[in-house]
Amino acid sequence: MAHVPAAERRPQLIKAAIDYMAREGVAAGSTRAIAAELGVAQATVHYTFGTKEELYRAVMEQLTQDLIAQVERAAPVGAGFEETVSTLAAALWQTVREQPASHQLLSELTLFALRSPALSEALESHNRSVTEVTARLVAEAAERTGQPLAQPAETIARFFLAGFDGLTMQRLAHPDEEAEHACLQAFVSAVMAMAGGRLDLVPVPSN
């Protein structure tokens, strides 16, 4: 393959890594295998990223950016607070149904990062950025529609993401369209109740 500047090679390698690991799994994602996926020398991967962990970091960032962009594009204009939240949830869920391999790869990378000190910062950055974007969308929708929030936007965002992660794992492990739709509706209803102060929080022991 002809010489390609590092600035151009980087996105090519990230895409190759995503394609390969979405198909074969994170455990199979060696720099040698990813280089072969693109048809370049293994040294090209190390020259571009330095280490395998840095490549994995870039993959996590790209997957996150892609999902966030899809959801942000779905944000309705001029809709009420409830419609905005339900539309965003539906858009995100659509990515799970249409791109299960991407969500599975992101889940695998998250678990891998938990055991890899070199990726701890990347994992923290990923979680922080996703939470911040979700909280921003909630806050903006509330401000635009005049909807007072009974909980901080970040708390609502964390609740939303925690529930959505659970629904996603169920979809990946044991798909059931009818049950998933009912659970998604109940989940969005719970988010709305929490945001509007209609959800009675049960005291939970802290120890």
Residue pairs with C-beta under 8 A, 6 or more apart in sequence:
1 39
1 40
4 12
6 47
6 48
9 40
9 44
9 48
10 48
10 49
10 58
12 38
13 34
13 38
13 40
13 44
13 45
13 48
13 49
13 55
14 55
14 58
14 59
14 62
16 34
16 37
16 38
17 29
17 34
17 37
17 55
17 56
17 58
17 59
18 59
18 62
18 63
18 102
18 105
19 37
20 28
20 29
20 33
20 34
20 37
21 28
21 29
21 34
21 59
21 105
21 108
21 109
22 101
22 102
22 104
22 105
23 101
24 33
25 108
26 56
26 105
26 108
26 109
26 112
29 52
29 56
30 52
31 42
31 45
31 46
31 52
31 55
32 42
34 45
34 55
35 41
35 42
35 44
35 45
45 52
45 55
48 55
49 55
49 58
51 118
53 116
53 118
53 119
53 122
56 109
56 112
56 113
56 119
56 122
57 119
57 122
59 105
59 109
60 106
60 109
60 110
60 113
60 119
60 122
60 123
60 126
61 122
61 125
61 126
63 102
63 105
63 106
63 109
64 106
64 126
64 129
64 130
66 102
67 92
67 95
67 102
67 106
68 129
68 130
68 133
70 91
70 92
70 95
71 88
71 91
71 92
71 95
71 137
72 133
72 137
73 91
74 87
74 88
74 90
74 91
75 84
75 87
75 88
75 137
75 141
76 83
76 84
76 87
79 87
79 145
80 145
81 141
81 142
81 145
81 147
81 195
82 192
84 137
84 141
84 145
85 138
85 141
85 188
85 191
85 192
85 195
86 188
88 137
89 160
89 164
89 184
89 187
89 188
89 191
90 184
92 164
93 164
93 167
93 184
95 102
95 103
96 103
96 167
96 168
96 171
97 171
100 171
100 172
103 168
103 172
104 172
107 168
107 169
107 172
110 123
110 126
112 119
113 119
113 120
113 122
113 123
114 123
130 161
131 154
131 157
131 158
131 161
132 154
132 157
134 157
134 160
134 161
135 152
135 153
135 154
135 156
135 157
136 153
138 149
138 153
138 156
138 157
138 160
138 195
139 149
139 153
141 147
142 148
142 149
142 153
142 195
147 195
147 196
148 196
148 197
149 156
149 195
150 194
150 195
150 196
150 197
150 198
151 159
151 194
151 195
151 197
156 191
156 194
156 195
159 190
159 191
159 194
160 191
163 187
163 190
163 191
164 187
167 180
167 183
167 184
167 187
170 176
170 180
170 183
171 180
190 199
192 198
193 199
